Amino acid sequence: MHKTSEMRDEAQAQALRTFAGNGFGDAAIGRTEPHVLLDSVELYHLALANRSYQLREIIGATLQAVGDFVRQTITRWKRQQHARATYLALRALDAHILRDLGFHRSELLSVAAEVAGHADLTRARLRRPF
């Protein structure tokens, strides 16, 4: 039995040396900072502070998202109002003026959408040479 324990100790020592040489195992790892035990009051205060921090982060992110949503909604509404005003102004023009502008009455909704930024610009802008 004595011989077996010596062989086991020798095998463990060899394994530790091997693991340390390869960068594995407990031999290469030491304590880097002292372990401090906290009492229940300190632990409670730390947990309370962490919870407060997490709630601040969640509430801040929620308020940011709500603010972004409100800004986007207002921007969309303003674009719709601009498109509607453009459409109503163009609709009030007669066919001759629309033709001079280069539009047909059937294009008024798409022109208003382009002006308001709801649609991509699809009309070619041609200029006459001087």
Biotite code that builds the C-alpha atoms (Angstrom):
import biotite.structure as struc

atoms = struc.array([
    struc.Atom([0.000, 0.000, 0.000], chain_id="A", res_id=1, res_name="MET", atom_name="CA", element="C"),
    struc.Atom([2.884, 2.292, 0.690], chain_id="A", res_id=2, res_name="HIS", atom_name="CA", element="C"),
    struc.Atom([4.269, 1.692, -2.775], chain_id="A", res_id=3, res_name="LYS", atom_name="CA", element="C"),
    struc.Atom([0.910, 2.502, -4.388], chain_id="A", res_id=4, res_name="THR", atom_name="CA", element="C"),
    struc.Atom([0.609, 5.892, -2.684], chain_id="A", res_id=5, res_name="SER", atom_name="CA", element="C"),
    struc.Atom([4.170, 6.791, -3.718], chain_id="A", res_id=6, res_name="GLU", atom_name="CA", element="C"),
    struc.Atom([3.385, 5.896, -7.335], chain_id="A", res_id=7, res_name="MET", atom_name="CA", element="C"),
    struc.Atom([0.191, 7.927, -7.195], chain_id="A", res_id=8, res_name="ARG", atom_name="CA", element="C"),
    struc.Atom([2.004, 10.967, -5.731], chain_id="A", res_id=9, res_name="ASP", atom_name="CA", element="C"),
    struc.Atom([4.732, 10.637, -8.341], chain_id="A", res_id=10, res_name="GLU", atom_name="CA", element="C"),
    struc.Atom([2.138, 10.362, -11.141], chain_id="A", res_id=11, res_name="ALA", atom_name="CA", element="C"),
    struc.Atom([0.288, 13.409, -9.849], chain_id="A", res_id=12, res_name="GLN", atom_name="CA", element="C"),
    struc.Atom([3.534, 15.386, -9.664], chain_id="A", res_id=13, res_name="ALA", atom_name="CA", element="C"),
    struc.Atom([4.386, 14.368, -13.219], chain_id="A", res_id=14, res_name="GLN", atom_name="CA", element="C"),
    struc.Atom([0.894, 15.366, -14.405], chain_id="A", res_id=15, res_name="ALA", atom_name="CA", element="C"),
    struc.Atom([1.180, 18.757, -12.708], chain_id="A", res_id=16, res_name="LEU", atom_name="CA", element="C"),
    struc.Atom([4.564, 19.393, -14.342], chain_id="A", res_id=17, res_name="ARG", atom_name="CA", element="C"),
    struc.Atom([3.191, 18.372, -17.721], chain_id="A", res_id=18, res_name="THR", atom_name="CA", element="C"),
    struc.Atom([0.087, 20.532, -17.396], chain_id="A", res_id=19, res_name="PHE", atom_name="CA", element="C"),
    struc.Atom([2.144, 23.488, -16.174], chain_id="A", res_id=20, res_name="ALA", atom_name="CA", element="C"),
    struc.Atom([4.482, 23.153, -19.146], chain_id="A", res_id=21, res_name="GLY", atom_name="CA", element="C"),
    struc.Atom([1.537, 23.148, -21.548], chain_id="A", res_id=22, res_name="ASN", atom_name="CA", element="C"),
    struc.Atom([-0.230, 26.027, -19.832], chain_id="A", res_id=23, res_name="GLY", atom_name="CA", element="C"),
    struc.Atom([-2.990, 23.802, -18.436], chain_id="A", res_id=24, res_name="PHE", atom_name="CA", element="C"),
    struc.Atom([-3.781, 22.650, -14.973], chain_id="A", res_id=25, res_name="GLY", atom_name="CA", element="C"),
    struc.Atom([-3.687, 24.102, -11.506], chain_id="A", res_id=26, res_name="ASP", atom_name="CA", element="C"),
    struc.Atom([0.096, 24.413, -11.415], chain_id="A", res_id=27, res_name="ALA", atom_name="CA", element="C"),
    struc.Atom([0.074, 27.414, -13.752], chain_id="A", res_id=28, res_name="ALA", atom_name="CA", element="C"),
    struc.Atom([-2.749, 29.169, -11.950], chain_id="A", res_id=29, res_name="ILE", atom_name="CA", element="C"),
    struc.Atom([-2.247, 30.956, -8.701], chain_id="A", res_id=30, res_name="GLY", atom_name="CA", element="C"),
    struc.Atom([-4.460, 33.236, -6.698], chain_id="A", res_id=31, res_name="ARG", atom_name="CA", element="C"),
    struc.Atom([-4.366, 36.661, -8.250], chain_id="A", res_id=32, res_name="THR", atom_name="CA", element="C"),
    struc.Atom([-6.434, 38.485, -5.666], chain_id="A", res_id=33, res_name="GLU", atom_name="CA", element="C"),
    struc.Atom([-7.340, 37.757, -2.106], chain_id="A", res_id=34, res_name="PRO", atom_name="CA", element="C"),
    struc.Atom([-10.770, 36.298, -1.560], chain_id="A", res_id=35, res_name="HIS", atom_name="CA", element="C"),
    struc.Atom([-12.906, 38.424, 0.688], chain_id="A", res_id=36, res_name="VAL", atom_name="CA", element="C"),
    struc.Atom([-16.027, 37.100, 2.311], chain_id="A", res_id=37, res_name="LEU", atom_name="CA", element="C"),
    struc.Atom([-18.859, 39.607, 2.567], chain_id="A", res_id=38, res_name="LEU", atom_name="CA", element="C"),
    struc.Atom([-21.319, 39.635, 5.386], chain_id="A", res_id=39, res_name="ASP", atom_name="CA", element="C"),
    struc.Atom([-25.037, 39.656, 4.630], chain_id="A", res_id=40, res_name="SER", atom_name="CA", element="C"),
    struc.Atom([-25.466, 43.432, 5.093], chain_id="A", res_id=41, res_name="VAL", atom_name="CA", element="C"),
    struc.Atom([-22.668, 44.269, 2.637], chain_id="A", res_id=42, res_name="GLU", atom_name="CA", element="C"),
    struc.Atom([-24.007, 41.728, 0.181], chain_id="A", res_id=43, res_name="LEU", atom_name="CA", element="C"),
    struc.Atom([-27.513, 43.210, 0.498], chain_id="A", res_id=44, res_name="TYR", atom_name="CA", element="C"),
    struc.Atom([-26.248, 46.747, -0.169], chain_id="A", res_id=45, res_name="HIS", atom_name="CA", element="C"),
    struc.Atom([-24.240, 45.607, -3.176], chain_id="A", res_id=46, res_name="LEU", atom_name="CA", element="C"),
    struc.Atom([-27.264, 43.763, -4.579], chain_id="A", res_id=47, res_name="ALA", atom_name="CA", element="C"),
    struc.Atom([-29.427, 46.847, -4.005], chain_id="A", res_id=48, res_name="LEU", atom_name="CA", element="C"),
    struc.Atom([-26.918, 49.075, -5.789], chain_id="A", res_id=49, res_name="ALA", atom_name="CA", element="C"),
    struc.Atom([-26.695, 46.631, -8.695], chain_id="A", res_id=50, res_name="ASN", atom_name="CA", element="C"),
    struc.Atom([-30.489, 46.466, -8.962], chain_id="A", res_id=51, res_name="ARG", atom_name="CA", element="C"),
    struc.Atom([-30.706, 50.266, -8.993], chain_id="A", res_id=52, res_name="SER", atom_name="CA", element="C"),
    struc.Atom([-28.086, 50.448, -11.720], chain_id="A", res_id=53, res_name="TYR", atom_name="CA", element="C"),
    struc.Atom([-29.881, 47.829, -13.837], chain_id="A", res_id=54, res_name="GLN", atom_name="CA", element="C"),
    struc.Atom([-33.226, 49.628, -13.437], chain_id="A", res_id=55, res_name="LEU", atom_name="CA", element="C"),
    struc.Atom([-31.640, 52.945, -14.482], chain_id="A", res_id=56, res_name="ARG", atom_name="CA", element="C"),
    struc.Atom([-30.212, 51.291, -17.592], chain_id="A", res_id=57, res_name="GLU", atom_name="CA", element="C"),
    struc.Atom([-33.559, 49.675, -18.495], chain_id="A", res_id=58, res_name="ILE", atom_name="CA", element="C"),
    struc.Atom([-35.555, 52.852, -17.925], chain_id="A", res_id=59, res_name="ILE", atom_name="CA", element="C"),
    struc.Atom([-33.027, 54.912, -19.889], chain_id="A", res_id=60, res_name="GLY", atom_name="CA", element="C"),
    struc.Atom([-33.140, 52.519, -22.849], chain_id="A", res_id=61, res_name="ALA", atom_name="CA", element="C"),
    struc.Atom([-36.950, 52.472, -22.733], chain_id="A", res_id=62, res_name="THR", atom_name="CA", element="C"),
    struc.Atom([-37.184, 56.256, -22.702], chain_id="A", res_id=63, res_name="LEU", atom_name="CA", element="C"),
    struc.Atom([-34.715, 56.451, -25.595], chain_id="A", res_id=64, res_name="GLN", atom_name="CA", element="C"),
    struc.Atom([-36.813, 53.998, -27.626], chain_id="A", res_id=65, res_name="ALA", atom_name="CA", element="C"),
    struc.Atom([-40.047, 55.869, -26.869], chain_id="A", res_id=66, res_name="VAL", atom_name="CA", element="C"),
    struc.Atom([-38.421, 59.174, -27.825], chain_id="A", res_id=67, res_name="GLY", atom_name="CA", element="C"),
    struc.Atom([-37.158, 57.717, -31.102], chain_id="A", res_id=68, res_name="ASP", atom_name="CA", element="C"),
    struc.Atom([-40.623, 56.329, -31.874], chain_id="A", res_id=69, res_name="PHE", atom_name="CA", element="C"),
    struc.Atom([-42.292, 59.685, -31.173], chain_id="A", res_id=70, res_name="VAL", atom_name="CA", element="C"),
    struc.Atom([-39.763, 61.544, -33.350], chain_id="A", res_id=71, res_name="ARG", atom_name="CA", element="C"),
    struc.Atom([-40.269, 59.088, -36.224], chain_id="A", res_id=72, res_name="GLN", atom_name="CA", element="C"),
    struc.Atom([-44.051, 59.360, -35.904], chain_id="A", res_id=73, res_name="THR", atom_name="CA", element="C"),
    struc.Atom([-43.935, 63.155, -35.994], chain_id="A", res_id=74, res_name="ILE", atom_name="CA", element="C"),
    struc.Atom([-41.595, 63.091, -39.007], chain_id="A", res_id=75, res_name="THR", atom_name="CA", element="C"),
    struc.Atom([-43.933, 60.719, -40.883], chain_id="A", res_id=76, res_name="ARG", atom_name="CA", element="C"),
    struc.Atom([-46.927, 62.885, -40.043], chain_id="A", res_id=77, res_name="TRP", atom_name="CA", element="C"),
    struc.Atom([-45.159, 66.040, -41.262], chain_id="A", res_id=78, res_name="LYS", atom_name="CA", element="C"),
    struc.Atom([-44.215, 64.274, -44.517], chain_id="A", res_id=79, res_name="ARG", atom_name="CA", element="C"),
    struc.Atom([-47.814, 63.190, -45.029], chain_id="A", res_id=80, res_name="GLN", atom_name="CA", element="C"),
    struc.Atom([-49.028, 66.736, -44.440], chain_id="A", res_id=81, res_name="GLN", atom_name="CA", element="C"),
    struc.Atom([-46.455, 68.051, -46.898], chain_id="A", res_id=82, res_name="HIS", atom_name="CA", element="C"),
    struc.Atom([-47.465, 65.469, -49.521], chain_id="A", res_id=83, res_name="ALA", atom_name="CA", element="C"),
    struc.Atom([-51.156, 66.282, -49.032], chain_id="A", res_id=84, res_name="ARG", atom_name="CA", element="C"),
    struc.Atom([-50.542, 70.031, -49.345], chain_id="A", res_id=85, res_name="ALA", atom_name="CA", element="C"),
    struc.Atom([-48.484, 69.467, -52.512], chain_id="A", res_id=86, res_name="THR", atom_name="CA", element="C"),
    struc.Atom([-51.156, 67.238, -54.022], chain_id="A", res_id=87, res_name="TYR", atom_name="CA", element="C"),
    struc.Atom([-53.943, 69.717, -53.242], chain_id="A", res_id=88, res_name="LEU", atom_name="CA", element="C"),
    struc.Atom([-51.936, 72.603, -54.687], chain_id="A", res_id=89, res_name="ALA", atom_name="CA", element="C"),
    struc.Atom([-51.173, 70.689, -57.913], chain_id="A", res_id=90, res_name="LEU", atom_name="CA", element="C"),
    struc.Atom([-54.760, 69.443, -58.199], chain_id="A", res_id=91, res_name="ARG", atom_name="CA", element="C"),
    struc.Atom([-55.995, 73.032, -58.124], chain_id="A", res_id=92, res_name="ALA", atom_name="CA", element="C"),
    struc.Atom([-53.981, 73.835, -61.297], chain_id="A", res_id=93, res_name="LEU", atom_name="CA", element="C"),
    struc.Atom([-55.524, 73.482, -64.730], chain_id="A", res_id=94, res_name="ASP", atom_name="CA", element="C"),
    struc.Atom([-54.267, 71.061, -67.407], chain_id="A", res_id=95, res_name="ALA", atom_name="CA", element="C"),
    struc.Atom([-52.288, 73.747, -69.332], chain_id="A", res_id=96, res_name="HIS", atom_name="CA", element="C"),
    struc.Atom([-50.252, 74.802, -66.315], chain_id="A", res_id=97, res_name="ILE", atom_name="CA", element="C"),
    struc.Atom([-49.622, 71.159, -65.364], chain_id="A", res_id=98, res_name="LEU", atom_name="CA", element="C"),
    struc.Atom([-48.414, 70.471, -68.910], chain_id="A", res_id=99, res_name="ARG", atom_name="CA", element="C"),
    struc.Atom([-46.091, 73.500, -68.701], chain_id="A", res_id=100, res_name="ASP", atom_name="CA", element="C"),
    struc.Atom([-44.708, 72.035, -65.475], chain_id="A", res_id=101, res_name="LEU", atom_name="CA", element="C"),
    struc.Atom([-44.199, 68.703, -67.223], chain_id="A", res_id=102, res_name="GLY", atom_name="CA", element="C"),
    struc.Atom([-46.851, 66.773, -65.336], chain_id="A", res_id=103, res_name="PHE", atom_name="CA", element="C"),
    struc.Atom([-50.017, 64.974, -66.250], chain_id="A", res_id=104, res_name="HIS", atom_name="CA", element="C"),
    struc.Atom([-52.975, 64.940, -63.879], chain_id="A", res_id=105, res_name="ARG", atom_name="CA", element="C"),
    struc.Atom([-52.540, 61.167, -63.394], chain_id="A", res_id=106, res_name="SER", atom_name="CA", element="C"),
    struc.Atom([-49.057, 61.765, -61.919], chain_id="A", res_id=107, res_name="GLU", atom_name="CA", element="C"),
    struc.Atom([-50.070, 64.147, -59.140], chain_id="A", res_id=108, res_name="LEU", atom_name="CA", element="C"),
    struc.Atom([-50.020, 61.584, -56.314], chain_id="A", res_id=109, res_name="LEU", atom_name="CA", element="C"),
    struc.Atom([-46.591, 60.293, -57.284], chain_id="A", res_id=110, res_name="SER", atom_name="CA", element="C"),
    struc.Atom([-45.234, 63.837, -57.690], chain_id="A", res_id=111, res_name="VAL", atom_name="CA", element="C"),
    struc.Atom([-46.528, 64.734, -54.231], chain_id="A", res_id=112, res_name="ALA", atom_name="CA", element="C"),
    struc.Atom([-44.971, 61.557, -52.772], chain_id="A", res_id=113, res_name="ALA", atom_name="CA", element="C"),
    struc.Atom([-41.618, 62.360, -54.393], chain_id="A", res_id=114, res_name="GLU", atom_name="CA", element="C"),
    struc.Atom([-41.659, 65.960, -53.153], chain_id="A", res_id=115, res_name="VAL", atom_name="CA", element="C"),
    struc.Atom([-42.510, 64.844, -49.602], chain_id="A", res_id=116, res_name="ALA", atom_name="CA", element="C"),
    struc.Atom([-39.806, 62.160, -49.615], chain_id="A", res_id=117, res_name="GLY", atom_name="CA", element="C"),
    struc.Atom([-42.187, 59.163, -49.486], chain_id="A", res_id=118, res_name="HIS", atom_name="CA", element="C"),
    struc.Atom([-40.962, 57.838, -52.845], chain_id="A", res_id=119, res_name="ALA", atom_name="CA", element="C"),
    struc.Atom([-37.715, 57.817, -54.768], chain_id="A", res_id=120, res_name="ASP", atom_name="CA", element="C"),
    struc.Atom([-37.236, 60.449, -57.441], chain_id="A", res_id=121, res_name="LEU", atom_name="CA", element="C"),
    struc.Atom([-38.095, 58.758, -60.729], chain_id="A", res_id=122, res_name="THR", atom_name="CA", element="C"),
    struc.Atom([-38.575, 61.701, -63.060], chain_id="A", res_id=123, res_name="ARG", atom_name="CA", element="C"),
    struc.Atom([-35.689, 62.787, -65.245], chain_id="A", res_id=124, res_name="ALA", atom_name="CA", element="C"),
    struc.Atom([-34.825, 66.438, -64.829], chain_id="A", res_id=125, res_name="ARG", atom_name="CA", element="C"),
    struc.Atom([-33.923, 67.780, -68.248], chain_id="A", res_id=126, res_name="LEU", atom_name="CA", element="C"),
    struc.Atom([-32.520, 71.234, -68.830], chain_id="A", res_id=127, res_name="ARG", atom_name="CA", element="C"),
    struc.Atom([-32.470, 72.924, -72.169], chain_id="A", res_id=128, res_name="ARG", atom_name="CA", element="C"),
    struc.Atom([-29.057, 74.135, -73.268], chain_id="A", res_id=129, res_name="PRO", atom_name="CA", element="C"),
    struc.Atom([-28.739, 77.902, -73.456], chain_id="A", res_id=130, res_name="PHE", atom_name="CA", element="C"),
])
